[in-house]
Amino acid sequence: MPVWHLSITVWSRRDELVSAPKIAEKEAIRCLRGVGGDREWWVWNEEARTGHLRVAITPEENAKIPCGLAVHDAGYSGEERRRTR
């Protein structure tokens, strides 16, 4: 299934990577607002201090994406859940 995929990190004012999964998740949801369907997958990688939000692409969006632009995504996707709005 094609998805929108956003990777996100949180940095301190001292330019240090911090572990802030709740802040990252909230910002990722905001960034992908307005696209995709009603299912999403969120996963936080503590070791990398990076969050990944994936949102299912709608059939209408998929039809507008140029051939070759959408690619398979590697990695753990997290648990599927209803879309956070």
BALUM-426998 format. One line per field, with one value per residue (C-alpha): x, y, z. Coordinates in nm, 4 decimals. Each point is the difference from the previous one (the first is absolute). Example, Ala and Ser with C-alpha at 12.3 -4.5 7.8 and 13.67 -1.06 7.14 Angstrom:
REM residues 2
px	1.2300, 0.1370
py	-0.4500, 0.3440
pz	0.7800, -0.0660
END
This chain:
REM residues 85
px	0.0000, 0.1434, 0.0376, 0.1063, 0.3096, 0.1421, 0.3155, 0.0431, 0.2545, -0.0045, 0.2994, 0.0759, 0.0858, 0.3606, -0.0202, -0.0116, -0.2200, -0.2464, -0.2357, -0.3477, -0.2396, -0.3225, 0.1175, 0.1217, -0.3257, -0.2118, 0.2070, -0.0024, -0.3797, -0.0189, 0.2354, -0.2076, -0.3361, -0.2034, 0.1410, -0.0680, -0.2763, -0.1314, 0.2816, 0.3441, 0.3060, 0.2295, 0.3269, 0.2690, 0.3584, 0.1578, 0.3512, -0.0115, -0.2352, -0.2067, -0.3731, -0.1677, -0.3623, -0.1548, -0.3459, -0.1816, -0.0212, -0.3522, -0.0784, -0.0530, 0.3428, 0.1625, -0.1412, 0.1678, 0.3473, 0.2343, 0.1188, 0.3217, -0.0397, -0.1584, 0.2431, -0.0082, 0.0956, 0.2302, -0.0230, -0.2393, -0.3239, -0.1572, -0.3556, -0.2771, -0.2527, -0.2817, 0.1184, 0.0823, -0.1660
py	0.0000, 0.3408, 0.2393, 0.3529, -0.0363, 0.2662, -0.0447, 0.2475, 0.0898, 0.2592, 0.2242, 0.2134, 0.3691, -0.1099, -0.1974, -0.3391, -0.2894, -0.0784, -0.2860, 0.1530, -0.2529, 0.1805, 0.3331, -0.1714, -0.1897, 0.3129, 0.1905, -0.2908, -0.0164, 0.3750, -0.0255, -0.2714, 0.1628, 0.0327, -0.3008, -0.3713, -0.2264, -0.1133, -0.2383, 0.0812, -0.1638, 0.1677, -0.1380, 0.1569, -0.1240, 0.0827, -0.0929, 0.2464, 0.2382, 0.0179, -0.0401, -0.1329, 0.0725, -0.1768, 0.0886, -0.2044, 0.1745, 0.0268, -0.1444, 0.3567, 0.1098, -0.3127, 0.0771, 0.3445, -0.1197, -0.0287, -0.3505, -0.0848, 0.2653, -0.2345, -0.2619, -0.2849, 0.0970, -0.2168, -0.0389, -0.0715, 0.1932, -0.0272, -0.0960, 0.1016, 0.2363, 0.2359, 0.3332, 0.2635, 0.3276
pz	0.0000, -0.0919, 0.2924, 0.0752, 0.2205, 0.2266, 0.2088, 0.2831, 0.2669, 0.2773, 0.0674, 0.3052, -0.0163, 0.0560, -0.3256, 0.1747, -0.1099, 0.2800, 0.0782, -0.0202, -0.1567, 0.1014, -0.1438, -0.3174, -0.0452, 0.0453, -0.2567, -0.2470, 0.0197, -0.0637, -0.2995, -0.1699, 0.0713, -0.3179, -0.1839, 0.0085, 0.1155, 0.3365, 0.1080, 0.1356, 0.1542, 0.2539, 0.1266, 0.2169, -0.0328, 0.3361, -0.1092, -0.2919, 0.1855, -0.3181, -0.0540, -0.3136, -0.0879, -0.2952, -0.1328, -0.2632, -0.3374, -0.1388, -0.3448, -0.1273, 0.1259, -0.1420, -0.3459, 0.0081, 0.1023, -0.2996, -0.0816, 0.1819, 0.2680, 0.2531, 0.1277, 0.2480, 0.3507, 0.2091, 0.3723, 0.2793, -0.0381, 0.3455, 0.0853, -0.2361, 0.1576, -0.0889, -0.1306, 0.2634, -0.0953
END
